[in-house]
Amino acid sequence: MTLLEFIDVFDGGIDITIEKNRKKYCEEKSFNYDLSENKGEYDGIEPFYTNIQDMKWWNELKDCEIVRIVTIGGGVYNYELIIELEEY
């Protein structure tokens, strides 16, 4: 499954960290995960989160295969989803 395929079905609700080759592209971030074509239409409501497609690294990583997904946190810590992408 690629990052794009995962994000297409991911509902959010948890911070994510995306890593590739031991480099973190984002760490404990929340995004708007709407991948629809009309994401740029202004509906009068300011978005709370940046759309993941607007991140400068998105085009580089969107077609990378996911190697591992780990959930950490709980108790006094916020939950976080760590997505590890294929190395090259």
MARPAFI-846713 format. One line per 8 residues: number of its first residue (from 1); their letters; for each residue x, y, z of C-alpha. Coordinates in pm, 1 decimal, decimal comma, always signed. Example, Ala and Ser with C-alpha at 12.3 -4.5 7.8 and 13.67 -1.06 7.14 Angstrom:
<recs>
1 = as = +1230,0 -450,0 +780,0; +1367,0 -106,0 +714,0 $
</recs>
This chain:
<recs>
1 = mtllefid = +0,0 +0,0 +0,0; +135,0 +342,2 -90,8; +115,3 +650,0 +127,9; -143,7 +795,8 -112,0; -360,9 +483,2 -87,4; -339,9 +487,0 +291,9; -422,1 +856,9 +326,3; -716,1 +810,4 +88,1 $
9 = vfdggidi = -887,2 +582,5 +345,7; -743,0 +736,0 +665,3; -990,9 +939,8 +871,2; -736,3 +1120,9 +1085,0; -802,2 +1183,6 +1450,8; -442,6 +1107,9 +1546,1; -110,8 +1284,4 +1489,8; +120,6 +1125,6 +1235,1 $
17 = tieknrkk = +493,0 +1101,3 +1181,5; +621,6 +1004,9 +836,1; +973,4 +863,1 +802,3; +1182,1 +749,7 +507,2; +1550,3 +653,0 +519,9; +1551,0 +750,6 +888,6; +1451,8 +1106,6 +793,2; +1135,2 +1249,5 +947,1 $
25 = yceeksfn = +929,4 +1449,3 +697,9; +675,1 +1543,8 +960,8; +663,2 +1464,0 +1330,7; +349,1 +1446,2 +1542,5; +144,5 +1652,5 +1295,4; -223,4 +1657,8 +1208,7; -340,0 +1741,0 +860,1; -653,4 +1776,8 +656,2 $
33 = ydlsenkg = -654,7 +1447,2 +465,0; -914,1 +1545,4 +201,6; -769,1 +1427,6 -130,4; -1066,5 +1538,8 -339,0; -1017,3 +1762,0 -638,4; -1218,8 +2049,7 -489,9; -996,5 +2094,2 -184,6; -910,7 +2446,9 -294,9 $
41 = eydgiepf = -1266,7 +2576,1 -300,2; -1330,5 +2826,6 -22,7; -1649,6 +2749,5 +168,4; -1623,5 +3034,9 +418,7; -1471,5 +2817,6 +688,9; -1100,0 +2852,3 +750,9; -928,8 +2511,1 +762,6; -789,6 +2418,2 +1100,9 $
49 = ytniqdmk = -520,9 +2194,9 +953,1; -296,6 +2225,2 +648,1; -393,3 +1989,6 +367,6; -137,1 +1711,0 +341,4; -121,8 +1759,9 -38,1; +12,8 +2112,3 +17,4; +323,8 +1991,6 +199,6; +643,9 +2031,8 -4,6 $
57 = wwnelkdc = +736,9 +1665,3 +47,8; +397,7 +1518,9 -57,3; +478,6 +1461,2 -427,1; +807,6 +1294,0 -335,1; +648,5 +1051,6 -85,9; +290,8 +988,0 -201,6; +380,8 +688,2 -423,3; +620,3 +526,6 -174,9 $
65 = eivrivti = +521,9 +190,2 -31,2; +448,6 +171,2 +339,9; +677,3 -73,8 +519,4; +541,8 -39,4 +872,7; +274,9 +145,8 +1068,3; +315,2 +174,2 +1445,1; +83,3 +334,7 +1699,0; +242,7 +471,2 +2014,7 $
73 = gggvynye = +114,4 +667,5 +2311,9; -167,2 +630,7 +2556,4; -213,8 +712,5 +2920,0; -74,2 +1061,5 +2973,5; +70,1 +1072,4 +2618,7; -115,8 +1157,6 +2297,9; -150,9 +879,8 +2045,7; +70,4 +900,0 +1740,0 $
81 = liieleey = +78,3 +699,2 +1419,2; +428,3 +642,1 +1281,1; +436,7 +559,3 +910,2; +763,3 +416,7 +783,4; +813,6 +424,9 +407,3; +1032,0 +206,4 +187,6; +1399,0 +289,0 +178,3; +1584,1 +336,7 -146,4 $
</recs>
